[in-house]
Amino acid sequence: MSGIRNGPRYRTQARPREAGITIGELGEFGLIDAIAARMPAAPDAVVGIGDDAAVLRVADPRIVATTDLLVQDRHFRTDWSGPDDVGCKAAAQNLADVAAMGAVPNALLVGLAAPPDLPVTWATGFASGLAEEAGRAGAHVIGGDVSEASLIMISVTALGTMAGADPVTRGGAQPGDVVAVAGRLGCSAAGLALLQAGLDEPAEPVAAHRRPRPPYPAGPEAAALGATSMIDVSDGLLADLGHVAAASGVLIDVQASLLRPDGPLLAAAEVLGASPLDWMLSGGEDHALAATFPPGAPLPAHWLVIGRVYSGRGVRVDGTNYPGQLGWQHFS
Amino acid sequence: MSGIRNGPRYRTQARPREAGITIGELGEFGLIDAIAARMPAAPDAVVGIGDDAAVLRVADPRIVATTDLLVQDRHFRTDWSGPDDVGCKAAAQNLADVAAMGAVPNALLVGLAAPPDLPVTWATGFASGLAEEAGRAGAHVIGGDVSEASLIMISVTALGTMAGADPVTRGGAQPGDVVAVAGRLGCSAAGLALLQAGLDEPAEPVAAHRRPRPPYPAGPEAAALGATSMIDVSDGLLADLGHVAAASGVLIDVQASLLRPDGPLLAAAEVLGASPLDWMLSGGEDHALAATFPPGAPLPAHWLVIGRVYSGRGVRVDGTNYPGQLGWQHFS
């Protein structure tokens, strides 16, 4: 069932007194009400939060869907990120996957499993972060589920629709194409490195780690510009371009001199004595979009050309294999 | 990202040698390949498993979406249910929610978080159960995610489409309507009670607990028959009719004499000295569909009339409040 069950009429209720209360004390249905109270109604929902399932009217019959799990102490730490940050990030990473198909995000479904002693304020903060990031992408939370577990586990499914153009997969890159990136690279990794070192400054990389800012509109824009392939940079630029190279059967070469670290990244690198280039090549979680375009495609300035596609296999940096770690893999 | 990343070409690969291997040894991408190898391609997927997101072409622009979390030792026990049973049940409970809107299920997205020492055969068995139950409902697994966690946690999102008729919500029951049920009641609860007593016979209730058999086609059928409200019986008949009564602003009266326990239920009740009626009224997880219809609606025999809708509030059995537990609630 879709556990978030309150209909529109619940939204006019006063919010429960939440300070100091745990979700176990509030109970399932009270928790659902408290979460749903943070969620603006979706204008394109024929049936919204509160029934067995939501019903959404879409303009293009090609619907886009992706799902992710986030596990406490693996994907987030409650001492490093506030509940609103966790909500924001959980939403962002899925909404970015929708954008990476060249699609427009329109809805989220969210599952939250948590221990009964979790403060209600954590759950509502999480809900607010979700709603905020969904709003930034033009999407709405349309359903969900709550459950008990020994640690916090979150599932997010993002739905979107194509907007006229065809989906942009990982498999269409052609030799001769240019490789370009929209959004930041390495900033989230720098923020994570700072937090791991017990630091919370420079503030901007730490903020970027807590709340990635994927460039959602760049996804459909790339599709309209004729992108031949696209991917959300979540595992790390080289690792994700590796997925594109494998799916397309091509070689991708990244030109390191085109990756210009910005001020906050340089500041973090100086503090930690680290390599900003390493973060840009191997750090994921900024959820930039990487795409390939036919040579001569008229790219706006926020699509930064960083390399080129060749015949061959794999990913290289300046023509050679990169010696660092390529990116993140589970169970490794 | 959508972690299940293999494209169609992976499907022709030999399956990895899985006996005795753990998912930690196999690694993320090997695990994804092993899971995806169990999944038949979705004919209506423009982009299937293996990209940032799946893209599905739907015939009716009103898409139906619902999500659930299942947590080990809370929603399932690995000693009571095989991995294929868990996959089947995880799929069924979400597909039934789609059917309960009067919709036709067409896709699942599935997240699996698990400890690295989980045998690969558990994960592939789980995948086979998912695929089998999806197939029973006419749906396909189109995407997913895998992650590491200290216990098994599963998320399932089901997508469907309306098939011409309007969505049937919980909120449309009218005084004078009849209440009818398609599918089994109480059988899963009886099976759970047997397992809790250390028994695995009579076999049929135990099988019903492990693998519910929701009557998926009855959902769109009810919509076409003019159902005024519908719900998936997951928490228990009275609890779920309570949601319908609350959403519709009506009183629902169930006539106990119309709930005729079948042979397996009577056999389980005899073994345990329990009340079959209690299981039928309060047991969830068979995922029967309960709906209200205008008086005189021409109901097929598999829609069993069990009560009637009146002006008022709440749910009664034979005109009085039922003394037993109404159903399941989390955090209680």
Boltz contact constraints between the chains, C-beta under 6 A:
constraints:
  - contact:
      token1: [A, 1]
      token2: [B, 97]
      max_distance: 6.0
  - contact:
      token1: [A, 1]
      token2: [B, 234]
      max_distance: 6.0
  - contact:
      token1: [A, 2]
      token2: [B, 66]
      max_distance: 6.0
  - contact:
      token1: [A, 24]
      token2: [B, 331]
      max_distance: 6.0
  - contact:
      token1: [A, 27]
      token2: [B, 331]
      max_distance: 6.0
  - contact:
      token1: [A, 27]
      token2: [B, 332]
      max_distance: 6.0
  - contact:
      token1: [A, 28]
      token2: [B, 329]
      max_distance: 6.0
  - contact:
      token1: [A, 28]
      token2: [B, 330]
      max_distance: 6.0
  - contact:
      token1: [A, 28]
      token2: [B, 331]
      max_distance: 6.0
  - contact:
      token1: [A, 46]
      token2: [B, 62]
      max_distance: 6.0
  - contact:
      token1: [A, 47]
      token2: [B, 167]
      max_distance: 6.0
  - contact:
      token1: [A, 47]
      token2: [B, 169]
      max_distance: 6.0
  - contact:
      token1: [A, 51]
      token2: [B, 169]
      max_distance: 6.0
  - contact:
      token1: [A, 51]
      token2: [B, 170]
      max_distance: 6.0
  - contact:
      token1: [A, 52]
      token2: [B, 97]
      max_distance: 6.0
  - contact:
      token1: [A, 52]
      token2: [B, 100]
      max_distance: 6.0
  - contact:
      token1: [A, 52]
      token2: [B, 101]
      max_distance: 6.0
  - contact:
      token1: [A, 52]
      token2: [B, 232]
      max_distance: 6.0
  - contact:
      token1: [A, 53]
      token2: [B, 64]
      max_distance: 6.0
  - contact:
      token1: [A, 53]
      token2: [B, 65]
      max_distance: 6.0
  - contact:
      token1: [A, 53]
      token2: [B, 66]
      max_distance: 6.0
  - contact:
      token1: [A, 53]
      token2: [B, 97]
      max_distance: 6.0
  - contact:
      token1: [A, 53]
      token2: [B, 98]
      max_distance: 6.0
  - contact:
      token1: [A, 53]
      token2: [B, 101]
      max_distance: 6.0
  - contact:
      token1: [A, 54]
      token2: [B, 65]
      max_distance: 6.0
  - contact:
      token1: [A, 55]
      token2: [B, 62]
      max_distance: 6.0
  - contact:
      token1: [A, 55]
      token2: [B, 64]
      max_distance: 6.0
  - contact:
      token1: [A, 55]
      token2: [B, 167]
      max_distance: 6.0
  - contact:
      token1: [A, 56]
      token2: [B, 63]
      max_distance: 6.0
  - contact:
      token1: [A, 57]
      token2: [B, 61]
      max_distance: 6.0
  - contact:
      token1: [A, 57]
      token2: [B, 62]
      max_distance: 6.0
  - contact:
      token1: [A, 58]
      token2: [B, 61]
      max_distance: 6.0
  - contact:
      token1: [A, 58]
      token2: [B, 63]
      max_distance: 6.0
  - contact:
      token1: [A, 61]
      token2: [B, 57]
      max_distance: 6.0
  - contact:
      token1: [A, 61]
      token2: [B, 58]
      max_distance: 6.0
  - contact:
      token1: [A, 61]
      token2: [B, 61]
      max_distance: 6.0
  - contact:
      token1: [A, 62]
      token2: [B, 46]
      max_distance: 6.0
  - contact:
      token1: [A, 62]
      token2: [B, 55]
      max_distance: 6.0
  - contact:
      token1: [A, 62]
      token2: [B, 57]
      max_distance: 6.0
  - contact:
      token1: [A, 63]
      token2: [B, 56]
      max_distance: 6.0
  - contact:
      token1: [A, 63]
      token2: [B, 58]
      max_distance: 6.0
  - contact:
      token1: [A, 63]
      token2: [B, 63]
      max_distance: 6.0
  - contact:
      token1: [A, 64]
      token2: [B, 53]
      max_distance: 6.0
  - contact:
      token1: [A, 64]
      token2: [B, 55]
      max_distance: 6.0
  - contact:
      token1: [A, 65]
      token2: [B, 54]
      max_distance: 6.0
  - contact:
      token1: [A, 65]
      token2: [B, 109]
      max_distance: 6.0
  - contact:
      token1: [A, 66]
      token2: [B, 2]
      max_distance: 6.0
  - contact:
      token1: [A, 66]
      token2: [B, 53]
      max_distance: 6.0
  - contact:
      token1: [A, 66]
      token2: [B, 143]
      max_distance: 6.0
  - contact:
      token1: [A, 67]
      token2: [B, 109]
      max_distance: 6.0
  - contact:
      token1: [A, 67]
      token2: [B, 111]
      max_distance: 6.0
  - contact:
      token1: [A, 67]
      token2: [B, 145]
      max_distance: 6.0
  - contact:
      token1: [A, 67]
      token2: [B, 157]
      max_distance: 6.0
  - contact:
      token1: [A, 68]
      token2: [B, 145]
      max_distance: 6.0
  - contact:
      token1: [A, 69]
      token2: [B, 111]
      max_distance: 6.0
  - contact:
      token1: [A, 69]
      token2: [B, 113]
      max_distance: 6.0
  - contact:
      token1: [A, 69]
      token2: [B, 145]
      max_distance: 6.0
  - contact:
      token1: [A, 69]
      token2: [B, 147]
      max_distance: 6.0
  - contact:
      token1: [A, 69]
      token2: [B, 155]
      max_distance: 6.0
  - contact:
      token1: [A, 71]
      token2: [B, 113]
      max_distance: 6.0
  - contact:
      token1: [A, 71]
      token2: [B, 147]
      max_distance: 6.0
  - contact:
      token1: [A, 71]
      token2: [B, 149]
      max_distance: 6.0
  - contact:
      token1: [A, 97]
      token2: [B, 1]
      max_distance: 6.0
  - contact:
      token1: [A, 97]
      token2: [B, 52]
      max_distance: 6.0
  - contact:
      token1: [A, 97]
      token2: [B, 53]
      max_distance: 6.0
  - contact:
      token1: [A, 98]
      token2: [B, 53]
      max_distance: 6.0
  - contact:
      token1: [A, 100]
      token2: [B, 52]
      max_distance: 6.0
  - contact:
      token1: [A, 101]
      token2: [B, 52]
      max_distance: 6.0
  - contact:
      token1: [A, 101]
      token2: [B, 53]
      max_distance: 6.0
  - contact:
      token1: [A, 109]
      token2: [B, 65]
      max_distance: 6.0
  - contact:
      token1: [A, 109]
      token2: [B, 67]
      max_distance: 6.0
  - contact:
      token1: [A, 109]
      token2: [B, 157]
      max_distance: 6.0
  - contact:
      token1: [A, 111]
      token2: [B, 67]
      max_distance: 6.0
  - contact:
      token1: [A, 111]
      token2: [B, 69]
      max_distance: 6.0
  - contact:
      token1: [A, 111]
      token2: [B, 155]
      max_distance: 6.0
  - contact:
      token1: [A, 113]
      token2: [B, 69]
      max_distance: 6.0
  - contact:
      token1: [A, 113]
      token2: [B, 71]
      max_distance: 6.0
  - contact:
      token1: [A, 116]
      token2: [B, 331]
      max_distance: 6.0
  - contact:
      token1: [A, 143]
      token2: [B, 66]
      max_distance: 6.0
  - contact:
      token1: [A, 145]
      token2: [B, 67]
      max_distance: 6.0
  - contact:
      token1: [A, 145]
      token2: [B, 68]
      max_distance: 6.0
  - contact:
      token1: [A, 145]
      token2: [B, 69]
      max_distance: 6.0
  - contact:
      token1: [A, 147]
      token2: [B, 69]
      max_distance: 6.0
  - contact:
      token1: [A, 147]
      token2: [B, 71]
      max_distance: 6.0
  - contact:
      token1: [A, 147]
      token2: [B, 330]
      max_distance: 6.0
  - contact:
      token1: [A, 148]
      token2: [B, 330]
      max_distance: 6.0
  - contact:
      token1: [A, 148]
      token2: [B, 331]
      max_distance: 6.0
  - contact:
      token1: [A, 149]
      token2: [B, 71]
      max_distance: 6.0
  - contact:
      token1: [A, 153]
      token2: [B, 153]
      max_distance: 6.0
  - contact:
      token1: [A, 155]
      token2: [B, 69]
      max_distance: 6.0
  - contact:
      token1: [A, 155]
      token2: [B, 111]
      max_distance: 6.0
  - contact:
      token1: [A, 155]
      token2: [B, 155]
      max_distance: 6.0
  - contact:
      token1: [A, 157]
      token2: [B, 67]
      max_distance: 6.0
  - contact:
      token1: [A, 157]
      token2: [B, 109]
      max_distance: 6.0
  - contact:
      token1: [A, 157]
      token2: [B, 157]
      max_distance: 6.0
  - contact:
      token1: [A, 167]
      token2: [B, 47]
      max_distance: 6.0
  - contact:
      token1: [A, 167]
      token2: [B, 55]
      max_distance: 6.0
  - contact:
      token1: [A, 169]
      token2: [B, 47]
      max_distance: 6.0
  - contact:
      token1: [A, 169]
      token2: [B, 51]
      max_distance: 6.0
  - contact:
      token1: [A, 170]
      token2: [B, 51]
      max_distance: 6.0
  - contact:
      token1: [A, 232]
      token2: [B, 1]
      max_distance: 6.0
  - contact:
      token1: [A, 232]
      token2: [B, 52]
      max_distance: 6.0
  - contact:
      token1: [A, 234]
      token2: [B, 1]
      max_distance: 6.0
  - contact:
      token1: [A, 329]
      token2: [B, 28]
      max_distance: 6.0
  - contact:
      token1: [A, 330]
      token2: [B, 28]
      max_distance: 6.0
  - contact:
      token1: [A, 330]
      token2: [B, 147]
      max_distance: 6.0
  - contact:
      token1: [A, 330]
      token2: [B, 148]
      max_distance: 6.0
  - contact:
      token1: [A, 331]
      token2: [B, 24]
      max_distance: 6.0
  - contact:
      token1: [A, 331]
      token2: [B, 27]
      max_distance: 6.0
  - contact:
      token1: [A, 331]
      token2: [B, 28]
      max_distance: 6.0
  - contact:
      token1: [A, 331]
      token2: [B, 116]
      max_distance: 6.0
  - contact:
      token1: [A, 331]
      token2: [B, 148]
      max_distance: 6.0
